[in-house]
Amino acid sequence: MSVFRNIMSRIFGRGAEAIPAQGGAQAPEQSPSRVAPETLAPGAQDEAGRFGGQVAQPSGSAAGPAPMATQGGAQVEPVDVEAVLSGMAAGSGQQLNWRTSIVDLMKLLGLDSSLAARKELAEELGYTGARDGSAEMNTWLHRQVMRRLAENGGRVPDELKR
């Protein structure tokens, strides 16, 4: 599985594995179910196989409206990426600057944040500069990850996409 798909999977839930890594909106039949965690009993699974409490309910963020996806004819809310990541950070017991650092974002998600993994992500996302782990590369990666999360059904505040 690609590094970006792993990122999406950790944020959106297991249903994100079917979402294409390269740009564009996902097909409606591939859209993972978005269920508010309070609607699932602890330990209960939704249709996508996720357990209660893993997907945060969207809130009114400064990101503006994200496109509504459909599943089985019903509209589903986009995932509030900031709320999901903030919740994960609060429960991690670590001080991670996931809002600006691709390394910390990957650590928060429990993914390999090594230079090799970031080089692979850079290749997937089309980075054309030197793949040397520079601040320029890492900043670009973080911005692209946030933009692509938004393109694929996530609600991401504008300041995280800049």
N, C-alpha and C positions, 0 to 999 in steps of 0.2 A: 504494500500500500504506500502511496506517496506521502511525503512529509506533510503537505498541505491537507490531504484527506485525513491524516491522523489528527491534525489540529482541528479540523471541522468536526470529526467524530467525537473528540473530547469535549467540544463546546456544544454541539447540536445533539449529540446522542448517536447511538449506533446506526440509525437510519441514514446518517450523512455519508456513509460509505458508498452509497450509490450516486452521490452527487459528483459531477465532473469537476476536476481540479482547475481547468483552464476556463476563466471568465464566463460571462453570460449567465442568464437565468436558468435555473434548473427546470426540467420538464415537470409538469404537475404530478405525474404518476411517480416521480422519484422523490417528491417532497416528504421529508420525515414528519411524523405527527408531532405537533407541539401541544403538550398537555401541561396545564398549570400544576405545579407540584402538589398544591393543596388538594387537588382533585383525586390524587392517588394516595392510597393508604401506604404507610411506610413499608417498603419491601414489595409492593404490588408493581406489576409490569403494565406498561401501556402497549398499544398495538405494535410499536417499533421495538419492543423488548427492553425499553428503558425502565429503570426502577424509579419509584416516587422520590421526588426531591432532587433529581439530577438536572432538570431543565427549569430555569427561572422563568417566571411569568413576565412578559414584557411590561415595561413601565414607560411612562412618558419621559423620554429622554430628548436631548437637544438634537438628536440625529435626524429628526423629521420622519415622515412616514416611510416605512419600508414596504415594498410591494407585498401584497397578500398572496400567499400560495394557496393552492387548492389541493384537497385530497378527498377523493371519493365524492366530488361535487361540493364539499363544504370548505369554506375558507378557514384557514388556520393562521394564527398570529405569528409574525416573525419572532425569532428568539432574540431576547435582549442580551446581547453579547457582553455589554458592560456589567449587567447584573449577575450574569453567570460567572464571569471572571472575578468580580468583586467578592462574590460569595465563596468561590474557591480559595481566593487569597485570604479571606477572613478565617477560614477553617484550616489553612495550611500550617500556621504557626511559624511561617518564615516571612521575612521582609523582602518581598519581591516587587520590583518596579515594572510590572507587566504592561503598564500604560505606555511606556516608551522603549522598553528593552525587549528585543526579540529573544535574547537568551533567557531572561526572567520569565517571559511569556511561555516559552517552551518548558522551562523547569516547572512552572505552575501547573502545566498540563500533564506533567509526568513524562515528557518526551526527551529524547536525546538532544541536548543543546550544543553539542560539540561543533567545532568548525566544520568537520566533515558533513554533519547533518545540515548545517546552515548553507554549506556549498550546494548540497543536493536541493535544498529548498530554493536557493537562488537560481539554480538551473531550471527547476520546475516553473518558477514564476517569471523567467525571462530576464534575469538581471544581466546586463551587458558589461558591467565594470569588472574590475579585478576581484576575484573571489578569494579574498585574503583575510576576511574577518574584520575589515576596517569599520570604523564608525559609519562611514558612508554606506557600505553594504548593509550593515545591521539596521540602520535607520530606514533604508529603502525596503528591506525585508519586512520590518514591522508595519510600515505604512501599507505595503502591498497586501500583507495578510489581512489587515483590518478592512481594506477596500474590498478584497475578494470575499471576506465573510459577509460584508454588506451585499455584495452582488448575488450571493447564494442564500439569501433569506435571513440574514442577521440584521438586527437593528444595532448600528454602531454610531456613536456620537461623532460628529464631524471632526472634533479635535483629535480623535484617535486615528483618523484617516489622513491627516496632514503630515 
